Structures are given as C-alpha cells and as structure tokens.
Amino acid sequence: MAALFAHLRRSQAAFERAFLRALLALVLRPSAAPGIPRRKPEHILVLRPDEIGDMVLALPLLRALRRRHPRARLSLLAQAVPGGLALELGLADEIIPLAGGRTFLPVLQPAWRAWRAARGLRGRSFDLVLHPRWGADFRQAGLLAALIPAAYKAAFFPGDSPEQLEWNCLPEGVWNARVHSGAAHEIAHLMAFMEALGLGRPRGWERRLSSPALRRGAALSLAGYGKGPWLAVAPFARSRRRVWPLEHWAALVGAWAGRRGLRPFVLAGPGEERDAEDLARHLGEGTPVFAGLGLREVGALLSQARLFAGADSSGAQIAAAEGIPCLVLSCHPVGAPAWHANAPERFGPWGVESLVLRPAAHAWPCSRGCEAFTAHCILRLEPRQVLAAALAWNPRPPQPRP
C-alpha cells in the first residue's frame, strides 16, 4: 500500500512541476550569459540544503573554496544540522536556513520556501553563487539562485542527470556556467564541478570530520568499556525504506563480530535511542551505545573502529570519510537506475574498501528503486545470505589518515 501511495505521490509531483515550469516561464526573465567569475570574489553563496551525508561529501568543495578565496565571506544555504557541521569546521561564515522535511505539496511547498528565503536576501549581493547538486533539486534551491542578483552563477548541466532533468523547473538563462559530469558517484560529480571552477581536485582526507583531540577522547571513551578491536554498528536511517529489521541486524552483528573477534558498539541519532538500546541488549551485556553526539564526535568514534556495518545513511558516509571499511545494506535493487538517490553507485562509500549488499529484484509495485515509506524492497535481503557474504569479505585494516 505504501508503494502504491508513492506512485500517486510521483504523479502529483509531475503535475506540480509542470505548473511551476509554466509559471516561471511567464514571470522569470533571467539574463545570465557565459563568462568567467571574478578572480577574487568577496562574497560566495553555496546552495547545499541537503542531508548530512550530502554535506559530508561536499566538505572538499567548501575546503577548496576556503583555500582559494581565504578572504571571501562564504554563506551556506543549508539545513540546521549539516550547516552547523560546516560552521564548526570553519568552512562557512554564516548559514542561511532553508527548511527541509516532508511536504504535502512536494514541489510547490519547497518552491514557496525558496522564494521566502530569496526575499530574506533582498538587498544583499553575491559575487559567486554555486549550486553543486547533480541530482534532483527537491528543495528548489535553484529557484532561490534565480531570484537573487549575482555576478556569476554555476550549476550542473541538467541533461547529464535524468533525475535533475525530470525535476528542473527553471527557464534557460539562470546560470552563467553549466558543468558537465557523466560520472556515477557523487564525489566524482563534485570533482568535475571543482575542476570546472579551477579549484583543483579534492584530497583524500578532506572529508574527515574528526580532529586529533576528538579521536583521543573517543579512544578514552571506548577504553572505558574494555578492549577492542571494535565494530561500529549504525543500522538506522531517516528514510525507513533503508532500515533492515533490527532482529536481523542483531543476528548478523552477533555472528559476524564473534567470528572476527570484534566487539560491537552502537551509534544512534535523535529518536533512535530506544531501538539502539534494544539492539545492544540483543548483542549482549556491556555493548556500548552512543547517542546524541555531534557529527564530529561520531566521526571520532568511527575512526576507532576496525569495521563499520550499517544502513545506507550518513553513518556510512562519515565512516568512509574516516577511512573505515564499510559493510552497507542498501534498499536499492540490483538493476535499478544508477542515478537514483538511493543508488550505491552514486552514494556508496567512497575511497575505502566496501561491501554493499542489495536486493536481487524489486518488490512489487516498485520499478526503478524502492519507493515505499517503510521497509519494503530491503526485506528481500535474506539474513543467511547477508551473513555468508559478510564472512567471505576480508578487507584490510584501516590505514592511518592525517
């Protein structure tokens, strides 16, 4: 039933996109022309109103902007928690909030929010506006860019992404530069974006969240529970379609950690504390649970693990950023589009050894990726097959990183 509702929701979104395209074609008169950005911009705006994992992937871009333009004021359009991470790392001077969350009108409500955010920026000027979103612009941040004056605006070319092409509602002439990327992974897209802007290629450690002091603190915290080596477990995700049943996770982690001589600890985000405690009880007395931590503290804890096991969520992205081999269970079936927002080809762990397990086929009525709001296609992952694949996987120990 949930998947059928998702089909109806997609039809509603298509109707709203058609309406918004027609409306913007009438009221917007963008006049951007090809050119080059100022060599020394004084005020830069980066549009990144996405989730935590997206912000982790974008950290090299923000760090490159800081290196290239150290005196420029960098404003970041972001949600509160991901934006707070950029502020804490010193990669943004201010956060311009743009609310996320579910909406009754999946296109028109985000467009309304973007218009209100643009009104709040009236009277402000930006030398450089960047929209490094290769996929669908679900929050209509591009509309905000179209409504504010700027000397130079850059975004991805929509024709490279079927998802963005489907969701794009803006008329031609909004962007001074369009960046092409035919790669698969989001990091590769961002690398193409950085190179097109003359920012160079990202360095391997630039996605890392933790610091030496935080890593020392994490090591002391874990030492209070005994000796490792440790297996970090984060089976939760904001999207319920990505969550494998906890009883399956308990059996998998218990058997896998026992065979590998690892001790598990569980990481939980807001609202996941009760499930984390239940999982820890199944794993045995003395299993540590860490909840309510900041993102950099989470990164520091993950840096102490030998392996990571979890859902396809921000935990996996942070673990990969810390250089930890990752076992990830994905709800995106084999053969589903690689450009999809759930596709491991696009958002899987980058730069580390990883094992991504996914259903062999869709569960009806899904067709191009799981579209349910609850666990659905992921239920086709058989616990015995997952355990067998995990036991056969032998990644090398994590390598030290700066």
GUDREN-44802 format. One record per residue (C-alpha): residue in three letters; x negated, y negated, z negated. Coordinates in steps of 0.2 Angstrom, whole numbers, padded with zeros to 4 digits, always signed. Each point is the difference from the previous one (the first is absolute). Layout:
# residues N
ALAXYZ ...
END
This chain:
# residues 402
MET+0000+0000+0000 ALA-0014-0012-0004 ALA-0008+0003+0017 LEU+0016-0003+0009 PHE+0002-0016-0010 ALA-0018-0005+0006 HIS+0006+0002+0018 LEU+0014-0012-0003 ARG-0012-0012-0008 ARG-0011+0001+0015 SER+0014-0004+0012 GLN+0005-0015-0012 ALA-0018-0006+0001 ALA+0000+0001+0019 PHE+0015-0011+0001 GLU-0007-0013-0012 ARG-0016-0001+0010 ALA+0009-0003+0016 PHE+0010-0014-0009 LEU-0016-0008-0007 ARG-0009+0001+0017 ALA+0014-0009+0008 LEU+0001-0013-0014 LEU-0019-0004+0000 ALA+0000-0001+0019 LEU+0012-0014-0001 VAL-0007-0010-0015 LEU-0019+0003+0000 ARG-0011-0009+0012 PRO-0017+0006-0003 SER-0014-0008+0010 ALA-0016+0010-0005 ALA-0013+0001+0013 PRO-0016+0011+0002 GLY-0015-0008-0008 ILE-0013+0003-0014 PRO+0002-0004-0018 ARG-0010-0013-0009 ARG-0017+0005-0005 LYS+0002-0006-0018 PRO+0018+0001-0005 GLU+0005-0009-0016 HIS+0016+0010-0004 ILE+0004+0018+0006 LEU+0016+0009-0003 VAL+0001+0019+0001 LEU+0017+0008+0001 ARG-0001+0017-0009 PRO+0017+0002-0009 ASP-0002+0019+0000 GLU-0002+0013-0013 ILE-0015+0004-0011 GLY-0008+0013+0012 ASP+0001-0013+0014 MET-0009-0013-0011 VAL-0014+0013-0004 LEU-0003+0003+0018 ALA+0000-0019+0004 LEU-0014-0004-0014 PRO-0014+0001+0013 LEU+0009-0013+0011 LEU+0002-0012-0015 ARG-0018+0003-0005 ALA-0006-0004+0017 LEU+0010-0016+0000 ARG-0008-0005-0016 ARG-0017+0003+0007 ARG+0002-0009+0016 HIS+0010-0015-0007 PRO-0006-0002-0019 ARG+0007-0017-0001 ALA+0017+0002+0007 ARG+0015+0002-0010 LEU+0008+0017+0003 SER+0019+0001-0003 LEU+0007+0018+0000 LEU+0019+0004+0003 ALA+0002+0015-0010 GLN+0011+0009-0013 ALA-0004-0003-0018 VAL-0010+0016-0004 PRO-0011+0002+0016 GLY-0002-0019+0000 GLY-0006+0000-0018 LEU-0013+0013+0005 ALA-0007-0012+0013 LEU+0000-0014-0013 GLU-0009+0011-0013 LEU-0014+0004+0013 GLY-0002-0018+0004 LEU+0006+0003+0018 ALA+0014-0013+0000 ASP+0002-0017-0007 GLU+0019+0001-0001 ILE+0014+0012+0003 ILE+0015-0006+0009 PRO+0014+0012-0006 LEU+0011+0009+0012 ALA+0012+0012-0008 GLY+0001+0018+0006 GLY+0012+0014-0005 ARG+0015+0008+0008 THR+0013-0011+0009 PHE+0018+0002+0005 LEU-0004-0008+0017 PRO-0017+0008+0005 VAL-0005-0014+0012 LEU+0010-0015-0003 GLN-0004-0001-0019 PRO-0019+0001+0002 ALA+0002-0013+0014 TRP+0010-0011-0012 ARG-0014+0002-0013 ALA-0013-0004+0012 TRP+0009-0016+0005 ARG+0002-0005-0018 ALA-0019+0003-0003 ALA-0004-0011+0016 ARG+0011-0014-0007 GLY-0010+0001-0016 LEU-0016-0003+0010 ARG+0006-0016+0009 GLY-0012-0014-0001 ARG-0015+0012-0001 SER-0012+0004+0014 PHE-0011+0015+0004 ASP-0014+0001+0012 LEU+0001+0019+0002 VAL+0015+0011-0002 LEU-0003+0019+0001 HIS+0013+0014+0001 PRO-0010+0016+0000 ARG+0015+0012+0001 TRP-0002+0012+0014 GLY+0017+0009-0004 ALA+0017-0006-0003 ASP+0003-0017-0008 PHE+0013+0006-0012 ARG-0001-0016-0010 GLN+0001-0011+0015 ALA-0017-0009-0006 GLY-0003-0005+0019 LEU+0016-0011-0001 LEU-0008-0009-0014 ALA-0016-0003+0011 ALA+0011-0006+0014 LEU+0008-0013-0011 ILE-0015-0008-0008 PRO-0013-0011+0010 ALA-0017+0006+0002 ALA-0015-0003+0011 TYR-0003+0019+0004 LYS+0011+0015-0003 ALA-0005+0018+0003 ALA+0009+0017+0000 PHE+0000+0017+0008 PHE+0007+0003+0017 PRO+0017+0008-0002 GLY-0001+0011+0015 ASP-0014+0011-0008 SER+0012+0005-0014 PRO+0017+0008+0004 GLU+0006-0004-0017 GLN-0005-0019+0001 LEU+0007-0001+0017 GLU+0017+0007-0006 TRP+0000-0013-0015 ASN-0007-0015+0008 CYS+0013-0014+0001 LEU-0011-0015+0004 PRO+0000-0009+0017 GLU-0017-0002+0010 GLY-0011-0014-0004 VAL-0001+0002-0019 TRP-0018+0006-0001 ASN-0016-0007+0007 ALA-0009+0017+0001 ARG+0007+0018+0001 VAL-0012+0014-0005 HIS+0001+0016+0009 SER-0003+0017-0010 GLY+0003+0017+0007 ALA-0007+0009-0015 ALA+0010+0011-0012 HIS-0005-0004-0017 GLU+0004-0017-0009 ILE-0018-0003-0005 ALA-0005+0002+0019 HIS+0014-0013+0004 LEU-0007-0012-0013 MET-0018+0002+0007 ALA+0006-0005+0017 PHE+0009-0015-0007 MET-0016-0005-0010 GLU-0011+0002+0015 ALA+0012-0010+0011 LEU-0002-0014-0012 GLY-0019+0001-0001 LEU+0000+0007-0018 GLY-0010+0015+0003 ARG+0003+0018-0005 PRO+0005+0004-0018 ARG-0012+0009-0012 GLY+0004+0016-0007 TRP+0001-0006-0018 GLU+0010-0015+0003 ARG+0017+0008-0004 ARG-0006+0005-0018 LEU+0010-0008-0014 SER-0010+0005-0015 SER-0016-0008-0007 PRO-0015+0007-0010 ALA+0008-0006-0016 LEU+0017+0008+0003 ARG-0008+0016+0005 ARG-0010+0001-0016 GLY+0017-0003-0010 ALA+0009+0013+0010 ALA-0014+0013-0003 LEU+0001-0004-0019 SER+0019+0002+0000 LEU-0001+0017+0009 ALA-0014+0005-0012 GLY+0013-0002-0014 TYR+0009+0015+0007 GLY-0015+0011+0002 LYS-0011+0005+0014 GLY+0004+0001+0019 PRO-0003+0002+0014 TRP+0017-0008+0003 LEU+0014+0002+0012 ALA+0011-0016+0003 VAL+0018+0004+0003 ALA+0012-0013+0006 PRO+0016+0009+0007 PHE+0011-0015+0000 ALA+0005-0013+0013 ARG+0012-0014+0002 SER+0009+0008+0015 ARG+0008+0016-0007 ARG-0001+0008+0017 ARG-0019+0002-0004 VAL+0002+0009-0017 TRP-0002+0019+0000 PRO+0009+0008-0015 LEU-0009-0002-0017 GLU+0001+0018-0004 HIS-0009+0004+0016 TRP-0013-0013-0004 ALA-0002+0008-0017 ALA-0003+0017+0007 LEU-0012-0006+0013 VAL-0011-0011-0011 GLY+0000+0013-0014 ALA-0006+0014+0012 TRP-0012-0011+0010 ALA-0008-0009-0015 GLY-0003+0017-0008 ARG-0008+0008+0015 ARG-0011-0015+0002 GLY-0005-0003-0018 LEU+0008-0017+0000 ARG+0010-0009-0013 PRO+0015-0010+0006 PHE+0006-0017-0005 VAL+0016-0008+0005 LEU+0002-0018+0007 ALA+0017-0008+0000 GLY+0007-0017+0005 PRO+0014-0010-0007 GLY+0016+0011-0002 GLU-0010+0016+0002 GLU-0005+0002-0018 ARG+0013+0013-0005 ASP-0004+0011+0015 ALA-0018-0001-0003 GLU+0002+0006-0018 ASP+0010+0014+0006 LEU-0013+0005+0013 ALA-0014-0001-0014 ARG+0010+0011-0011 HIS+0001+0013+0014 LEU-0019-0001+0002 GLY-0004+0003-0018 GLU-0003-0008-0016 GLY-0013-0014+0000 THR+0003-0005+0019 PRO-0003-0019+0000 VAL+0013-0011+0007 PHE-0004-0018+0006 ALA+0014-0012+0003 GLY+0003-0018+0001 LEU-0018-0004+0006 GLY-0005-0014+0012 LEU-0005+0005+0017 ARG-0019-0003-0003 GLU+0001+0011-0016 VAL+0008+0014+0010 GLY-0014-0001+0013 ALA-0013+0001-0014 LEU+0009+0016-0007 LEU+0001+0008+0017 SER-0019-0004+0003 GLN-0003+0012-0015 ALA+0009+0015+0009 ARG-0008+0014+0010 LEU+0016+0002+0010 PHE+0017-0009+0003 ALA+0017+0008+0003 GLY+0015-0009+0003 ALA+0014-0007+0010 ASP-0002-0010+0016 SER+0000-0017-0010 SER-0011-0014-0006 GLY-0009+0012-0012 ALA-0007+0009+0015 GLN-0006-0016+0008 ILE-0009-0006-0016 ALA-0008+0017-0003 ALA-0007+0000+0018 ALA-0006-0018-0003 GLU-0009+0007-0015 GLY-0008+0014+0011 ILE+0009+0014-0008 PRO+0005+0015+0011 CYS+0019+0001+0001 LEU+0013+0013+0001 VAL+0016-0008+0006 LEU+0018+0007+0003 SER+0009-0009+0014 CYS+0018+0000+0005 HIS-0004-0004+0018 PRO+0003+0016+0010 VAL-0013+0007+0012 GLY+0004-0007+0018 ALA+0008-0016-0007 PRO-0006-0017+0008 ALA-0017-0005-0006 TRP+0005-0018+0000 HIS+0013+0003-0013 ALA-0002-0009-0017 ASN+0000+0017-0009 ALA-0013+0008+0013 PRO-0016+0006-0008 GLU-0009-0004+0016 ARG+0004-0018-0004 PHE-0001-0001-0019 GLY-0009+0016-0005 PRO-0016-0002-0011 TRP-0013-0008+0009 GLY-0019+0002-0002 VAL+0000+0015-0011 GLU+0003+0019+0002 SER+0018+0003-0001 LEU+0013+0014+0002 VAL+0018-0006+0005 LEU+0013+0013+0000 ARG+0017-0004+0008 PRO+0016+0010+0005 ALA-0002+0010+0016 ALA+0017-0007+0007 HIS+0014-0012-0004 ALA+0014+0004-0011 TRP+0017-0004+0008 PRO+0005-0014+0005 CYS-0017-0008+0000 SER-0008-0002+0017 ARG-0015-0012+0000 GLY-0006+0001-0018 CYS+0009+0003-0017 GLU+0014-0013-0001 ALA+0008+0005-0016 PHE+0000-0010-0016 THR-0003+0015-0011 ALA-0012+0015+0002 HIS+0005+0008+0016 CYS-0012+0006+0013 ILE-0014+0002-0013 LEU+0010+0014-0008 ARG-0005+0010+0015 LEU-0018+0001-0008 GLU-0001+0017-0007 PRO-0009+0001-0017 ARG-0010+0016+0004 GLN-0006-0007+0016 VAL-0005-0017-0008 LEU-0010+0009-0013 ALA-0008+0012+0012 ALA-0006-0015+0011 ALA-0006-0010-0016 LEU-0010+0015-0005 ALA-0008+0002+0017 TRP-0005-0018+0001 ASN-0018-0003-0007 PRO-0004-0019+0001 ARG-0017-0006-0005 PRO-0001-0009-0017 PRO+0003-0019+0001 GLN-0015-0010+0006 PRO-0006-0016-0011 ARG+0007-0016+0007 PRO-0006-0018-0004 
END
